[in-house]
Amino acid sequence: MSVKTPCQSAISAFIDAQQGAQRAFLQEMVKVPSDNPAGDCAPHGARAQALLQQLGFQVEAYPVPQALVAANGMLSATNLVVRRSFGSGGPTIALNAHGDVVPPGSGWSKDPYGGEIVDDPLHGPVMYGRGVAVSKSDFATYAWALLALIEAERQGAVFNGAVELQFTYDEESGGEIGPKWLLEQGLSRPDYAVSAGFAYGVTSAHNGCLHLEVRVKGKQAHAAMPETGHDAIEAATGILQALYAYRAELARQKSAVPGIAHPTLNVGLIEGGINTNVVPDLAVFRLDRRMIPEEAGSDAEGVLRGIIERAASAYPGIEVEIKRILLAEPLMELPGVGKLIAAFTESARQVLGETIPVQGVPLYTDARHYAKRGIPTILYGAGPRTLMEARGHNSDENLRLEDLRKATKVVALALAGLLQG
């Protein structure tokens, strides 16, 4: 066990002493609904702002213009930024967590907005609630990591650089009016970025995602004379068969990134037809295509459009319209990210007593918006080893509060190391 420096001791002692306050803050975050959809998230932003100000932070609130909010399929969103400078020079490090969450759904044994804490015989106190793991927990993680740095500075530690807390509200609908908007508006220009993640691994890469809507248009006719029409569902079936054949081909492409297997394709929605006795004139389906990091920069959409259009051409009288719904680029390691990874893995080794992996995840996150602007980016925050353990996007979502304490220490110590050069 390495000997702690006075700075490390001050950080660790402060976070230990603040556990009760940190947990109460997280409970308040869980108690304010911020489901997306429907995406009425300004009330949560207002509550977060008030609580952060009570902690002594100066909070900049940036309401997103209503036209942009509506275009993103939401009702309201306010982005929050806290800035704290230390010394002179040094890097600016942004810490981003999102306050919007998926709706609770059914099957809960606890109030999804209760923030109830239950003592688990194996894991100690566990908090339940929608968003408690993904990712309202990291509102608390990042806020208390910054508070710990401020306390260490008060006790004599010297840091050079700045930390920004960026709390945004549209990750569940793509991040276009959250981190991307803050960066596009010139409201933040960080040298490094850390997005919400889990405590027992550093995520340095993730998949991209493409959503397409395909409208297959035919011509209706009486079912007694089907030859007088053009069957949209028949054509859609042929298109789907071609897509599923391509899905099998994608499964043979393996990623070299630990934690990511291969590209995927899924058709998740389909509708069509007028009535049982009518040749259908329209069939509509939506597909989800996940791109592995190695596919960054490739034209995944162009390939799919080619497959769809070629399959449709086999059906006379059929037309197809293809509309992009979402495009999220994969996250890959950028030059300079090694310094960020090293700081977090070393701090995790000190706090957790183990070497945590550097890995990828098959989903997509807001981290990609920072990386797209050339900002070295990782994901790290409070949580267990897997999303399934936390029941993220599931009933009874939960967070082991010991993981919150440990992750906060890891973040604070990593920031301290980066700001001390």
Secondary structure, DSSP 8 states (H G I E B T S, - for coil): -----HHHHHHHHHHHHTHHHHHHHHHHHHHS--BTTTTB-HHHHHHHHHHHHHTT--EEEEE--HHHHHHTT-SB-EEEEEEEEESSS--EEEEEEE--B----S--SS-TTT--EEEETTTEEEEESTTTTTTTHHHHHHHHHHHHHHHHHHTT----EEEEEEEES-GGGTSTTTHHHHHHTTS---SEEEE---TT-EEEEE-EEEEEEEEEE-B-EETTSGGGSB-HHHHHHHHHHHHHHHHHHHTT---SSTT----EEEEEEEEE-S-TTEE-SEEEEEEEEEE-GGGTTS-HHHHHHHHHHHHHTTSTT-EEEEEEEEEE--B---TTHHHHHHHHHHHHHHHHSS---EEEESS--THHHHHHTT--EEE--S--SSHHHHTTTSTT-EEEHHHHHHHHHHHHHHHHHHHT-
